Amino acid sequence: MARGDVGLCNVPQYNFDMCRDQIKSQVDKGVKIWTSIPSAGTAQFNDVPPACMNLPVVLSGSCTGEGPRPVPCGSACIQFRGVTDDQMREISSYLRG
């Protein structure tokens, strides 16, 4: 049996593809993921598509769960605590599709 493509942290690639496709679909409809900084070291992303809500640990750049802590803040909201400016830029780039 052939093994399917995998992305970061051995997460099946189709998960990333679904996230990317949902971001693109949102953008096509004029809906963007909004980023804010509620406090120092905290990055919040609103209007996150459902498929992307399954990937917060991987999007934070950690396969082990170490580093920034993703915390859901609603059905389409993820907040990352303990992020550096570079980590925030990296997460933002992923969520731009």
ABEGO torsion letter per residue (X at the ends): XBBBBBBBGGBBAAAAAAAAAAAAAAAAAGBBBBBBBABBGBBBBBGBBAAAAAAAAAAAGBAAGBEBBBBBAEAABBBBBGBBAAAAAAAAAAAAX
